[in-house]
Amino acid sequence: MSNQRFLRFFKGDVTLTQILIEHLHKTIAGQPLFTTDRLTAQTGDRVGIVGANGAGKTTLARIIAHQEPDFTGTCRVDGTVIRVPQIAPTADKSGGQSMLARVRTALAQRPAVLILDEPSANLDDRHQRWLTQTLQHFSGLLLLISHDRALLNAVATKLWVVADQHYTQYNGTFAAYELATQRQEANQLAAYQREHREQHALEIAAQHRREKANRVRKGGRNLTAAERGNSRSLREATAGKIDRSARAMVERANRQTTTVKPHQAASVKLVATDLPPVQGKYLVSATNLVLDRGGKRLLQRATFRIRPGERVALDGDNGSGKSTLLTAILTRHPQTHLAPSARVGYFHQDMTELATDQTVWQAMAAATTLDPDRTRQIMGAFGLTARFYDRLVGDLSGGEQVKLQLLTILVSASNLLILDEPTNYLDLPALKALAAYLVAYPGTVLFVAHDQTFRQQVATRTLEIRQQQLRDPAQTAQGVPATDLPRLRFEYDQLMQAPELDQEKLRQLRAKIAAAQRENG
């Protein structure tokens, strides 16, 4: 059969297995998306489906939910299936509120198989705890597509991992999988480095033999013309043997080099001179700010200030007003203030801003203020490698479009990043790349993120919205502390590039930089 498609339902079957997937192949537009050997799951399993954006996790879920019939291979499903897709914010509900409503409705139907696609995206801490506890007690078969490390660690009992266009089953927890993966990568890197050291040693030895062969061919300096002529054939034969042994060494070195170097995306750091200069002590502030939405009071007399170089996390329950506060800042609400020198890069998850008929590289080239090489390095760190450059934006998966939208903001001419849920739907390598990028970012960041691990890595300070009050807790997230150093160093760099040096100002700035360095250890 040219198109072997099997989708079978078993009722009253004696086996506990509810899902059996064998030799499944899925293509899109004639290009392979993924393959499987054998994936199994049964009642009581909580399967985490993990992999990079665009690798086919949602597509596999659609196949299991009988919503995608175009594949080859076997997919046998026993029992009723309910799939809850990724939920975007709507006019009257946040993304978190919409997801909670859909999850509760699905649970009430008591399906044999429940598929959740990024269910923790947009959920506040309280509802993340509710979701975790609820899924831990789900009695059926759960398939969980997620990049949420905390949720996967707490819930998943086995994993289906897609990498290099192939699904593999891992019977263990997500934490055990990550540890095994890290050990495998470390062993692979060690083997690669050992092989290349040995290869280099053999290549040096081979080079020494080639040099010896050349000396033999030339003969010693003390040889007479007659002796040189009479020994030519012997010298050539001896040199030939040495050359052959050198070639054998090189061939042996090449045969021994079999380990592929693990992929390690190069981190790219911006410096202060990459960003528009900042002037003033505070970049963002608000005084006695009152915010309402839909007749509901969200904030009552909120006052705060954000200094240049800070990375401030905005925390609060779903519907507490975090996005509304960001909007107030962006629209220059009368009770807020943005410094005149602020150049804002704003990320939100309305992907309609991306032109779907342009290529990925065209979108990045139009946004970036960096040179092409550094732009490519940043894209590579987030997983948008060269194979994506010529793809149309409209052909990207939802997660890939989120990633591209975020990257166009990160490389723009901004010194203030306002990021509303930038971690939603990003794969794990991109999450790590984003955290590293923001920690090293020389500008200012104000962000909302419900990923607790990410917040703790990035934030130097946290503002909380609780019961209409904006609070600045004494105990904040443990990020790299923000200081005046980026601004002071930028001013120093600018003075050094001025046509005429102002020695007195330079002296004052050097003193301020030294004081800031002492203050921050």
C-alpha positions as CSV (number, residue, x, y, z in Angstrom):
1,M,0.0,0.0,0.0
2,S,1.3,3.4,-0.9
3,N,-0.2,5.1,2.1
4,Q,-0.4,2.7,5.1
5,R,-2.6,4.4,7.6
6,F,-3.9,2.7,10.6
7,L,-6.1,4.3,13.3
8,R,-7.8,1.7,15.4
9,F,-9.9,1.9,18.5
10,F,-10.1,-1.1,20.9
11,K,-13.0,-1.3,23.4
12,G,-12.9,-4.0,26.0
13,D,-9.4,-5.1,25.0
14,V,-7.7,-7.2,27.7
15,T,-4.4,-5.3,27.3
16,L,-3.8,-2.1,29.3
17,T,-1.9,-0.5,26.5
18,Q,-4.0,2.4,25.2
19,I,-1.5,3.9,22.7
20,L,0.8,1.9,20.4
21,I,2.8,3.8,17.7
22,E,5.1,1.9,15.4
23,H,7.2,3.0,12.5
24,L,5.2,6.2,12.1
25,H,6.4,8.6,9.4
26,K,5.1,12.2,9.0
27,T,6.0,14.5,6.1
28,I,5.0,18.1,5.4
29,A,5.2,19.5,1.9
30,G,7.3,16.5,0.9
31,Q,9.9,17.0,3.6
32,P,10.2,14.6,6.6
33,L,9.0,16.0,9.9
34,F,9.6,13.0,12.2
35,T,9.8,9.2,12.4
36,T,9.3,6.8,15.3
37,D,10.3,3.2,16.0
38,R,8.0,2.3,18.8
39,L,6.2,4.4,21.4
40,T,3.8,3.0,24.0
41,A,1.7,4.3,26.9
42,Q,-1.0,2.9,29.1
43,T,-3.5,3.9,31.8
44,G,-1.7,5.7,34.6
45,D,1.2,6.9,32.5
46,R,2.0,10.6,32.4
47,V,4.0,11.1,29.3
48,G,6.0,14.3,28.7
49,I,6.4,15.1,25.0
50,V,9.5,17.3,24.7
51,G,11.6,18.6,21.9
52,A,12.5,21.8,19.9
53,N,10.0,24.2,18.5
54,G,8.8,23.0,15.2
55,A,9.9,19.4,15.7
56,G,6.4,18.0,15.4
57,K,5.1,17.6,19.0
58,T,1.7,19.2,18.3
59,T,1.5,17.2,15.0
60,L,2.0,13.9,16.9
61,A,-0.7,15.0,19.4
62,R,-3.1,15.7,16.5
63,I,-2.4,12.2,15.0
64,I,-3.2,10.6,18.4
65,A,-6.3,12.7,18.7
66,H,-7.5,11.5,15.3
67,Q,-7.2,15.1,13.9
68,E,-4.4,14.4,11.5
69,P,-5.0,11.5,9.2
70,D,-2.0,12.0,6.8
71,F,0.8,9.8,7.9
72,T,2.3,6.4,7.3
73,G,2.8,3.7,9.9
74,T,0.7,2.5,12.9
75,C,-1.1,4.5,15.5
76,R,-3.4,2.5,17.7
77,V,-5.5,4.3,20.3
78,D,-7.8,2.6,22.8
79,G,-10.4,4.9,24.4
80,T,-11.7,8.4,24.2
81,V,-9.2,11.2,23.5
82,I,-9.6,14.9,24.4
83,R,-6.9,17.3,23.2
84,V,-6.6,20.8,24.7
85,P,-4.5,22.9,22.3
86,Q,-2.3,25.9,23.1
87,I,-4.5,28.8,24.2
88,A,-3.9,32.4,23.3
89,P,-5.3,35.3,25.2
90,T,-8.8,36.5,24.1
91,A,-10.5,39.8,24.4
92,D,-12.2,38.9,27.7
93,K,-9.8,36.4,29.2
94,S,-6.1,36.1,29.7
95,G,-4.3,33.1,28.2
96,G,-4.1,31.6,31.6
97,Q,-7.8,32.0,32.4
98,S,-8.7,30.5,29.0
99,M,-6.4,27.5,29.6
100,L,-7.8,26.8,33.0
101,A,-11.3,26.8,31.7
102,R,-10.5,24.4,28.9
103,V,-8.5,22.0,31.3
104,R,-11.4,22.0,33.8
105,T,-13.9,21.2,31.0
106,A,-11.7,18.4,29.7
107,L,-11.2,16.8,33.1
108,A,-14.9,16.9,33.8
109,Q,-15.4,14.6,30.7
110,R,-13.1,11.9,32.3
111,P,-11.4,11.0,29.0
112,A,-9.3,7.8,28.8
113,V,-6.5,9.9,27.1
114,L,-6.0,13.6,27.9
115,I,-3.6,15.6,25.7
116,L,-2.5,19.0,27.0
117,D,-0.4,21.4,24.9
118,E,1.6,23.8,27.0
119,P,-1.0,24.0,29.7
120,S,1.1,26.0,32.2
121,A,1.8,28.9,29.8
122,N,0.4,32.1,31.2
123,L,-0.6,30.5,34.5
124,D,0.4,32.3,37.7
125,D,2.2,30.5,40.6
126,R,-1.1,29.6,42.4
127,H,-2.7,28.0,39.3
128,Q,0.5,26.3,38.3
129,R,0.4,24.5,41.7
130,W,-3.2,23.6,41.1
131,L,-2.4,22.3,37.7
132,T,0.5,20.2,39.0
133,Q,-1.5,18.6,41.8
134,T,-4.5,17.9,39.5
135,L,-2.4,16.2,36.8
136,Q,-0.5,14.2,39.4
137,H,-3.9,12.7,40.4
138,F,-5.3,12.2,36.9
139,S,-6.3,8.5,36.7
140,G,-6.2,8.1,32.9
141,L,-3.4,8.4,30.4
142,L,-1.9,11.9,30.2
143,L,0.1,13.2,27.3
144,L,1.8,16.5,28.3
145,I,3.5,18.7,25.7
146,S,5.5,21.2,27.7
147,H,8.8,23.2,28.0
148,D,8.0,23.9,31.7
149,R,10.8,22.2,33.6
150,A,9.1,22.4,37.0
151,L,5.8,20.9,35.6
152,L,7.7,18.1,33.7
153,N,9.7,17.2,36.8
154,A,6.6,17.1,39.0
155,V,4.3,15.2,36.7
156,A,5.9,13.2,33.9
157,T,6.7,9.5,34.6
158,K,8.1,8.8,31.1
159,L,9.1,10.9,28.1
160,W,8.7,10.9,24.3
161,V,11.7,12.9,23.1
162,V,11.9,14.2,19.5
163,A,15.4,15.1,18.3
164,D,17.0,15.0,14.9
165,Q,13.5,14.3,13.4
166,H,13.1,11.1,15.4
167,Y,11.1,10.2,18.5
168,T,12.6,8.1,21.3
169,Q,10.9,6.8,24.4
170,Y,12.6,7.3,27.8
171,N,11.2,5.4,30.7
172,G,12.0,7.7,33.6
173,T,11.5,11.2,35.0
174,F,12.5,14.4,33.2
175,A,15.2,15.1,35.8
176,A,16.7,11.7,35.2
177,Y,16.5,12.3,31.4
178,E,18.3,15.7,31.7
179,L,21.0,14.2,33.9
180,A,21.6,11.3,31.5
181,T,21.6,13.8,28.5
182,Q,24.2,16.0,30.3
183,R,26.4,13.0,31.0
184,Q,26.1,11.8,27.5
185,E,27.0,15.2,26.1
186,A,29.9,15.5,28.5
187,N,31.2,12.0,27.5
188,Q,30.8,12.8,23.9
189,L,32.7,16.1,24.2
190,A,35.5,14.3,26.2
191,A,35.7,11.6,23.5
192,Y,35.8,14.2,20.7
193,Q,38.5,16.2,22.5
194,R,40.6,13.0,23.2
195,E,40.3,11.9,19.6
196,H,41.4,15.3,18.3
197,R,44.3,15.4,20.6
198,E,45.4,12.0,19.3
199,Q,44.8,13.1,15.8
200,H,46.8,16.3,16.3
201,A,49.7,14.2,17.8
202,L,49.7,11.8,14.8
203,E,49.6,14.7,12.4
204,I,52.6,16.3,14.0
205,A,54.5,13.0,14.0
206,A,53.5,12.5,10.3
207,Q,54.8,16.0,9.6
208,H,58.1,15.2,11.3
209,R,58.5,12.1,9.1
210,R,57.7,14.1,5.9
211,E,60.4,16.5,6.9
212,K,62.8,13.7,7.6
213,A,62.0,12.2,4.1
214,N,62.8,15.5,2.5
215,R,66.2,15.6,4.3
216,V,67.0,12.1,3.2
217,R,66.1,13.0,-0.4
218,K,68.5,16.0,-0.3
219,G,71.3,14.1,1.3
220,G,73.8,15.4,3.7
221,R,75.8,18.5,3.1
222,N,79.1,16.7,3.3
223,L,78.3,14.4,0.3
224,T,80.4,14.9,-2.8
225,A,78.7,15.2,-6.2
226,A,79.7,11.6,-7.0
227,E,78.4,10.3,-3.7
228,R,75.2,12.2,-4.1
229,G,74.6,10.7,-7.6
230,N,75.5,7.2,-6.5
231,S,73.1,7.3,-3.5
232,R,70.2,8.9,-5.2
233,S,68.1,5.8,-5.8
234,L,68.8,4.5,-2.2
235,R,67.9,7.9,-0.7
236,E,64.7,8.0,-2.8
237,A,63.7,4.5,-1.7
238,T,64.4,5.3,1.9
239,A,62.5,8.6,1.7
240,G,59.6,6.9,0.0
241,K,59.3,4.4,2.9
242,I,59.2,7.3,5.4
243,D,56.6,9.1,3.3
244,R,54.4,6.0,3.2
245,S,54.6,5.7,7.0
246,A,53.7,9.3,7.3
247,R,50.6,8.8,5.1
248,A,49.7,5.8,7.1
249,M,49.8,7.9,10.3
250,V,47.4,10.5,8.7
251,E,45.0,7.8,7.5
252,R,45.1,6.2,11.0
253,A,44.4,9.6,12.6
254,N,41.4,10.1,10.3
255,R,40.0,6.6,11.0
256,Q,40.2,7.2,14.7
257,T,38.2,10.5,14.6
258,T,34.7,9.1,14.7
259,T,33.0,11.2,17.4
260,V,30.8,14.1,16.3
261,K,31.4,17.3,18.3
262,P,28.3,18.1,20.4
263,H,26.5,21.2,19.3
264,Q,27.3,24.2,21.5
265,A,25.7,27.4,20.5
266,A,28.0,30.4,21.0
267,S,26.8,32.9,23.5
268,V,26.7,36.5,22.2
269,K,26.9,39.4,24.6
270,L,26.0,43.0,23.8
271,V,28.1,45.9,25.1
272,A,26.9,49.3,26.2
273,T,27.9,50.9,22.9
274,D,25.6,48.6,21.0
275,L,22.6,50.4,22.6
276,P,21.2,53.9,22.4
277,P,22.7,56.0,25.3
278,V,20.6,56.4,28.5
279,Q,20.4,59.6,30.5
280,G,18.9,60.2,33.9
281,K,18.7,58.3,37.1
282,Y,15.5,56.5,36.4
283,L,14.3,55.0,33.1
284,V,10.8,54.1,34.1
285,S,8.7,55.4,37.0
286,A,5.1,55.8,38.2
287,T,3.6,57.9,41.0
288,N,0.2,57.2,42.6
289,L,-0.8,55.2,39.6
290,V,-4.4,54.0,39.5
291,L,-5.5,51.4,36.9
292,D,-8.9,50.1,36.1
293,R,-10.1,47.6,33.5
294,G,-13.6,46.7,32.7
295,G,-14.9,48.5,35.7
296,K,-12.6,46.6,38.0
297,R,-9.9,48.3,40.1
298,L,-6.5,46.7,39.4
299,L,-4.0,49.1,41.0
300,Q,-4.4,51.6,43.7
301,R,-1.9,54.4,44.1
302,A,1.1,52.4,42.8
303,T,4.6,54.1,43.0
304,F,7.8,52.6,41.7
305,R,11.1,53.6,39.9
306,I,13.4,51.5,37.7
307,R,17.0,52.4,37.3
308,P,19.1,51.8,34.2
309,G,20.6,48.3,34.2
310,E,17.9,46.7,36.4
311,R,16.1,43.6,35.4
312,V,12.7,43.8,37.0
313,A,10.2,40.9,37.1
314,L,6.5,41.8,37.4
315,D,4.7,39.1,39.4
316,G,1.0,38.6,40.3
317,D,-2.0,36.3,39.9
318,N,-3.8,35.9,36.5
319,G,-5.9,39.0,35.9
320,S,-4.2,41.1,38.5
321,G,-3.1,43.7,36.0
322,K,0.5,42.9,34.9
323,S,-0.1,43.3,31.2
324,T,-2.3,46.3,31.9
325,L,0.5,48.0,33.8
326,L,2.9,47.3,30.9
327,T,0.4,48.9,28.5
328,A,0.1,51.9,30.8
329,I,3.8,52.4,30.6
330,L,4.0,51.9,26.9
331,T,1.0,54.3,26.2
332,R,2.6,56.9,28.6
333,H,-0.2,57.0,31.1
334,P,-0.3,60.4,32.8
335,Q,0.8,58.9,36.1
336,T,3.8,57.1,34.5
337,H,7.0,58.4,33.1
338,L,9.4,57.1,30.5
339,A,12.8,58.8,30.3
340,P,13.2,60.7,27.0
341,S,16.3,58.6,26.2
342,A,14.3,55.3,26.6
343,R,14.1,53.3,23.4
344,V,11.6,50.5,24.0
345,G,11.6,47.0,22.5
346,Y,8.2,45.5,23.4
347,F,7.5,41.8,23.1
348,H,4.1,40.3,23.3
349,Q,2.6,37.2,21.7
350,D,0.5,38.7,19.0
351,M,2.3,37.2,16.1
352,T,0.2,39.1,13.5
353,E,3.0,41.7,13.5
354,L,5.2,39.3,11.5
355,A,4.8,39.5,7.8
356,T,4.1,35.9,6.8
357,D,5.2,36.3,3.2
358,Q,8.8,37.3,4.1
359,T,11.7,35.0,4.9
360,V,13.1,34.5,8.4
361,W,16.3,36.3,7.4
362,Q,14.4,39.2,5.8
363,A,12.5,39.6,9.1
364,M,15.7,39.6,11.1
365,A,17.6,41.9,8.7
366,A,14.9,44.5,8.9
367,A,15.0,44.5,12.7
368,T,18.6,44.1,13.6
369,T,21.1,46.9,14.4
370,L,23.9,44.4,14.7
371,D,26.2,43.2,11.9
372,P,25.1,40.0,10.0
373,D,27.6,37.7,11.7
374,R,26.5,38.7,15.2
375,T,22.9,38.5,14.2
376,R,23.4,35.0,12.9
377,Q,25.2,34.0,16.1
378,I,22.3,35.2,18.2
379,M,19.8,33.3,16.0
380,G,21.9,30.2,16.3
381,A,21.9,30.4,20.1
382,F,18.1,30.4,20.0
383,G,18.0,27.5,17.5
384,L,17.2,29.4,14.3
385,T,20.2,28.1,12.3
386,A,21.0,28.6,8.7
387,R,18.4,26.1,7.5
388,F,15.7,28.6,8.7
389,Y,17.0,31.6,6.8
390,D,15.1,31.1,3.6
391,R,11.9,29.7,5.1
392,L,8.8,31.8,5.0
393,V,7.6,33.2,8.4
394,G,4.1,31.7,7.6
395,D,5.6,28.2,7.3
396,L,7.0,28.3,10.8
397,S,5.4,26.5,13.8
398,G,3.7,28.6,16.5
399,G,6.7,28.2,18.8
400,E,9.2,29.1,16.0
401,Q,7.2,32.3,15.2
402,V,7.2,33.3,18.9
403,K,11.0,32.7,18.9
404,L,11.5,34.9,15.8
405,Q,9.2,37.6,17.1
406,L,11.3,37.7,20.3
407,L,14.6,37.8,18.4
408,T,13.5,40.8,16.3
409,I,13.0,42.6,19.6
410,L,16.3,41.5,21.2
411,V,18.4,42.7,18.3
412,S,16.6,46.0,17.8
413,A,17.9,49.5,18.7
414,S,16.4,49.3,22.2
415,N,17.9,50.1,25.6
416,L,14.7,49.1,27.5
417,L,13.1,45.7,26.9
418,I,9.5,45.2,28.0
419,L,8.8,41.5,27.6
420,D,5.3,40.1,28.3
421,E,5.6,36.3,28.8
422,P,8.7,35.8,26.5
423,T,9.2,32.2,27.8
424,N,5.8,30.8,26.7
425,Y,6.2,28.1,24.0
426,L,10.0,28.5,23.8
427,D,11.9,25.2,23.8
428,L,14.4,24.4,26.5
429,P,17.6,25.4,24.7
430,A,16.0,28.8,23.7
431,L,14.9,29.3,27.3
432,K,18.5,28.9,28.5
433,A,19.7,31.1,25.7
434,L,17.2,33.9,26.6
435,A,18.2,33.7,30.3
436,A,21.9,34.0,29.5
437,Y,21.2,36.8,27.0
438,L,19.2,38.9,29.4
439,V,21.6,38.4,32.3
440,A,24.4,39.8,30.1
441,Y,22.2,42.5,28.6
442,P,23.7,46.0,29.3
443,G,20.3,47.7,29.1
444,T,17.2,47.6,31.3
445,V,14.6,44.8,31.3
446,L,11.0,44.8,32.7
447,F,9.3,41.4,32.2
448,V,6.5,39.2,33.1
449,A,7.2,35.4,33.1
450,H,5.4,32.6,35.0
451,D,8.4,30.3,34.5
452,Q,9.8,30.4,38.1
453,T,13.2,29.0,37.2
454,F,13.6,31.7,34.5
455,R,12.6,34.5,36.9
456,Q,15.1,33.4,39.5
457,Q,17.9,33.3,36.9
458,V,17.2,36.7,35.4
459,A,15.5,39.1,37.8
460,T,17.5,41.4,40.0
461,R,14.3,42.7,41.6
462,T,10.7,41.7,41.7
463,L,7.5,43.9,41.8
464,E,4.4,42.1,43.0
465,I,0.8,43.0,42.4
466,R,-1.3,41.8,45.3
467,Q,-4.8,42.9,46.2
468,Q,-4.5,46.1,44.1
469,Q,-1.2,47.0,45.7
470,L,2.2,47.1,44.0
471,R,4.8,45.7,46.4
472,D,8.6,45.6,46.2
473,P,9.5,42.7,48.5
474,A,12.7,42.9,50.5
475,Q,13.6,39.4,49.3
476,T,13.9,39.4,45.6
477,A,15.0,36.9,43.0
478,Q,18.7,36.0,43.1
479,G,19.9,37.4,39.7
480,V,23.1,39.2,39.0
481,P,22.8,42.5,40.8
482,A,22.1,45.6,38.6
483,T,24.3,48.7,39.1
484,D,25.0,52.0,37.5
485,L,28.1,50.4,35.9
486,P,26.6,49.9,32.4
487,R,25.5,53.6,32.3
488,L,28.8,54.9,33.7
489,R,30.9,52.8,31.4
490,F,28.8,53.9,28.4
491,E,29.3,57.5,29.3
492,Y,33.0,56.9,29.7
493,D,33.2,55.2,26.3
494,Q,31.4,58.1,24.7
495,L,33.8,60.6,26.2
496,M,36.8,58.6,25.0
497,Q,35.4,58.8,21.5
498,A,34.7,62.5,21.6
499,P,36.9,64.7,19.3
500,E,38.3,66.6,22.4
501,L,38.9,64.8,25.6
502,D,37.5,66.3,28.8
503,Q,40.1,65.1,31.3
504,E,38.2,66.4,34.3
505,K,35.0,64.6,33.3
506,L,37.0,61.4,32.6
507,R,38.5,61.6,36.0
508,Q,35.1,62.0,37.7
509,L,33.7,59.1,35.7
510,R,36.6,56.9,36.6
511,A,36.0,57.7,40.3
512,K,32.3,56.9,40.0
513,I,33.1,53.6,38.2
514,A,35.6,52.6,40.9
515,A,33.0,53.4,43.6
516,A,30.3,51.4,41.9
517,Q,32.7,48.4,41.5
518,R,33.6,48.6,45.2
519,E,29.9,48.8,46.1
520,N,29.1,45.6,44.2
521,G,32.1,43.6,45.2
